[in-house]
């Protein structure tokens, strides 16, 4: 659900150092497919899980996410995005999140 960050653009909904989305339009071709083109006009790096792809079908995965699950990636130090949820007074909100990273250090 992180791909559904708040509206408002750079500096309001998110801060991202890339000029364009490295997922939609670079990793995933802009070909009219909803998943490939999701948020392609925003800078936040968004893609989706594809299990025919070596990176998403990693033996190091601790959990197996569902196919075609959007995720935020290509993050750098200092980047952020806002998520807000509305809950009725007295209501209950359950949230799950998962954080994964790959170090570039040798």
C-alpha positions in Angstrom: 0.0 0.0 0.0 3.0 2.3 0.2 2.6 3.0 -3.5 -0.7 4.8 -2.6 1.1 7.7 -0.7 -0.6 11.0 -0.2 -1.4 13.5 -2.9 0.5 16.8 -3.2 3.7 16.0 -5.1 7.3 16.7 -4.2 7.9 18.3 -0.8 4.3 17.7 0.3 3.5 14.0 -0.3 7.0 12.8 -0.8 10.7 13.8 -1.2 12.6 11.8 -3.8 15.9 12.6 -5.4 15.2 10.9 -8.7 13.8 13.0 -11.6 11.5 10.2 -12.7 10.1 6.9 -11.5 12.8 4.2 -12.1 10.2 1.5 -11.9 7.4 2.7 -14.2 9.0 3.6 -17.5 12.5 2.2 -16.9 12.2 -1.2 -15.3 8.6 -1.7 -16.6 7.9 -0.5 -20.2 5.2 2.1 -20.7 2.9 -0.1 -22.9 -0.6 0.7 -21.6 -0.5 -2.0 -18.9 -1.9 -0.6 -15.6 0.9 -2.1 -13.5 3.7 -1.0 -15.8 2.4 2.6 -15.9 1.3 3.1 -12.3 2.5 6.5 -11.1 5.0 6.9 -14.0 4.6 10.7 -13.9 5.8 10.9 -10.3 9.4 10.6 -9.1 8.8 8.0 -6.4 10.3 4.6 -7.5 7.4 2.3 -7.7 7.2 -1.2 -9.3 5.3 -4.4 -8.6 6.2 -8.0 -7.8 6.7 -10.3 -10.8 7.7 -13.8 -10.1 9.0 -14.6 -13.5 11.8 -12.1 -12.6 14.9 -13.2 -10.7 14.9 -10.2 -8.4 11.4 -10.8 -7.1 11.8 -14.6 -6.8 14.8 -14.4 -4.4 15.8 -17.3 -2.2 16.4 -14.7 0.5 12.8 -13.6 0.8 11.5 -14.2 4.3 7.9 -14.0 3.1 6.4 -14.4 -0.3 4.3 -11.4 -1.3 1.4 -11.8 -3.7 2.1 -11.4 -7.4 1.5 -7.8 -8.8 1.9 -6.2 -5.4 3.1 -2.6 -5.7 6.2 -1.6 -3.7 8.4 1.5 -3.3 12.0 1.0 -4.1 15.2 2.7 -5.3 15.3 4.7 -2.1 18.2 6.8 -0.9 19.0 8.4 2.5 16.8 11.4 3.2 13.9 10.4 0.9 10.4 10.0 2.4 6.7 9.7 1.6 3.6 10.3 3.6 0.8 7.9 4.2 -2.5 8.8 5.9 -5.4 6.6 6.8 -8.8 7.7 8.0 -10.5 5.8 10.7 -14.0 6.5 12.2 -14.0 7.5 15.9 -14.0 4.4 17.9 -13.0 2.4 14.8 -10.1 0.0 14.5 -7.2 0.2 12.1 -4.9 -2.7 11.4 -1.7 -2.0 9.5 1.1 -4.3 8.3 4.3 -3.2 6.7 7.5 -4.8 5.5 10.9 -3.1 5.1 13.5 -4.7 2.9 16.8 -3.3 1.8 19.9 -4.4 -0.1 23.2 -2.9 0.9 25.6 -1.7 -1.8 28.5 -2.1 0.6 31.1 -4.7 -0.3 
